[in-house]
Structures are given as C-alpha cells and as structure tokens.
Amino acid sequence: MASGYRIERDSMGELEVPADALWGAQTQRAVNNFRISGIAMPRSFVRALGLIKWAAAGANNELGLLPDDIAGAIQAAALEVAEGRHLDQFPVEVFQTGSGTSSNMNANEVIARLASQSLGRDVHPNDHVNMSQSSNDVVPTAIHLSAALELSEHLLPALKHLGDSIESKAESLSGIVKTGRTHLMDAMPVRFDQELGGWAAQVRTDYYRIASVLPRLSAVAQGGTAVGTGINAHPEFGLRFAAALATRTGIGFRPADSYFEALSSQDTAVELSGQLKTAAVSLMKIANDLRWMNSGPLAGLGEIALPALQPGSSIMPGKVNPVIPEACAMVAAQVIGNDAAITVAGQSGNFQLNVMLPLVAHNLLQSIELLANASRALADTAIEGFAVNEGRLTETLERNPILVTALNPTIGYEKGAAVAKQAYAEGRPIREVAARETDLGDEELDRLLDPAELTRGGIKE
C-alpha cells in the first residue's frame, strides 16, 4: 500500500483510497474514471442525498427492516451530510454515469463510514444505507427534493424581494413623467411608476409560474427502486419515506403517481427549467432597460444614474459602468443556456431510466441559485439606489415631436405628421410649432399636451 492510502474492496476487486477519505471503493472508481470538468455535484444536491438517506433509514426502521441502533447511526450521519459538514467528501463530478449511481454510492459510503465509526461496528453502504433504494429512484428524488428546497428557501423569496423593491421604487417616483420608447424611438409619455410597474408585473408573474411547479416537484420517485416496480422495497416504504421527508422539510412530498414516469422522465425538471428561463428573460429585460436609461452620462439617454460601485475602465479615468445589470444579463444568458441543456437531457430517457440525471441536477440547481442571487443584487444594488435626472427628462419631453399624437383627434393625422416633422426639423418644442401651424389656442394646447395627463389615457390605475 502506498503511503497515505488504504486498500478498499468492492465487487470489482481492490484499489487504493486516500487514507483519510470517508468514501470507499465505488466512489474512488468514479474519481479515477471521471476527470472531465472538475465540477462537483452542487451542495444542495448533496444536502438532498443526506435527507433521503435519513428518511429511508427511518422508514426501514419503522417497517422492522433495520435495527434501531443501525438506523439511528445512519440517520445521525445522514443529517451531518445534509448539514454540509462533509462536503469535501463528495468529489464525484457532474459528468459521470448518467444515472448518478456514483453520487448515490458516494453518499452511501460516506454515511456508512460515519455510522460505523459512531456505532463501533460495520454499517454496510448497500445493505444498510441503501436499503429499499436504487440509484434509479434516489437521484430523481434528489433532483425534486433539492429543487423544491432551493425554490422555497431562496429563489421564491428573492423574486418576492425584487418585486417588492421595484414596487417601492415605483411608488417613490409616481409623479415623474418621462418619454416612452418603442423600437428604441421616442413615443408617447409614460410615468416612472408605470414603467417600473411593468417590471414588477413580470417578476410577480414569474414568481407564480415557478411556484406553480412545486406540487409536481413534491411527487418523488422513491419507492420505485430499479425500474419502477419497487423490487426489494417494502410496499409501504414509499409512503413512509415521503411522510418523513414532508415532516422534516415542511413541503408536502408524496410518492409519484407513476414510478415508471418518475424514473424514466424528467418532465417536471424540464417544466421548471422552462419557467426559470422565462424568469431569466424578464431579468434580462429589466437589466437592459436599466442600462439604456443609465447610458451616457452625456451622449446617452441619461435618464437615471445607477449607483457608482467600481471604476469602469483600466484606461479611461472616471468611467463608471452599469455592472450589476450587466452581471444580471450574463446570469440570464447562463440560465437560458442551462435550459437548452436540460431540454436535451430530458429527451434522454431510454425505456425505464433517464441517463442524464447529474446534468439535469447541476444545471437546474445552478439556474435557481443564479436567479436568486441576481434578483437580490438587482434589487438591493441597482433598483433601490438609482437616481432620476429630472432635468433631462423634462428637456426631452418638451422636444418630443411624438406628443403631437395627442392632437390627432383635433387636427387629424396628416396635419399632426406635418407639425411633428417641422418640430423635429427645427429642434423646437411641439407646442411652439403647433401654436404657429394650427388654430389651437394656448389654453387648449396646454391641456392637450400636458405630459402627465397623457399618461392617464386608457391606463388602468
């Protein structure tokens, strides 16, 4: 035996494992075989594996299949894993066997070794920790469990926070009118609260879209074992397992209506990823609006000033960039790319098993984490802190030739177009040109061209 290593054995024979590693032979084979990305499975996925082993040991104990002392030792060790106390003992990377068997065995081996050390006698990774389970139902369950927890604890609260922040900012700016834009061109006026209200509505709708997937995420594959028939598991195992998990997490987990569907497909993960992609699209829209509004400060729109967070150039002194919206836009691009990969992975269910489960887990959980963190950053560092350049808004409003639209019912479209072109050509406010080119009096022009009044037409307040 080489220095610093011990010999472990499995059904394929002997191999060296680092002396201080909690894992065993099967994990080591995966470490040796899969040296592709160096990207380990997500922390939230490892947490889910720990909770699964905890609930499984409890269910097996209730059913009289696992002695009290072994079940207790497994549950204690499993909770240590779920709490993140042994993350360095989960080295298996994302690009591994498509069932995720290596990650399941990683959990089995680590928990078995911890339980053995605690109990003072051997706890077997397969016979005890993996009792009534297969990688084929553990890993799909871990995907649903980890995603449901991350949504409930992180993403949904972050989206609510972002929506609240936008609405609060909108309320503080409710009296400020600006030039609306379609096709990036000047259009009729809108109020800041109306524009930001659109953003808030996007975020609120994204929240409800994503939350609507939770009932399907709460249906878990555990109990289906190898191919969906439940071989080697007690008929009541799935129900008892789900009940324990529901009690532990506060989420209403239940056995899937069809274990065959739960093992062979990842349709719920694909659905959730699609909703995450939609939220990413919303985030990019808001981020890009902020970037445009902040552009300048002299040669751009210059409507707002985002908080100055860091120098923006290594060569141009004084330059400050919209770094948070840019970061959020990149997050959105990553989530959209993750969705494309999850879509392909979802198509890779062959007969009784999907064989791209680790990829689904990694990309789904990364998307959730990125969107949660980006939403909070956008709320706290961009939305709450931007200042409005009211002088610039007033200047552009007065010179906006599209205000002539309000005169259409009085002077007609053709005359309105002629007035707008003349105002634009002369660089003069539309009111001055309309006073000169039409029979409308000052009082009527003031009434018809009041920008604040123009924001109320046809709008639900």
Disulfide bonds with the S-S distance in Angstrom:
none
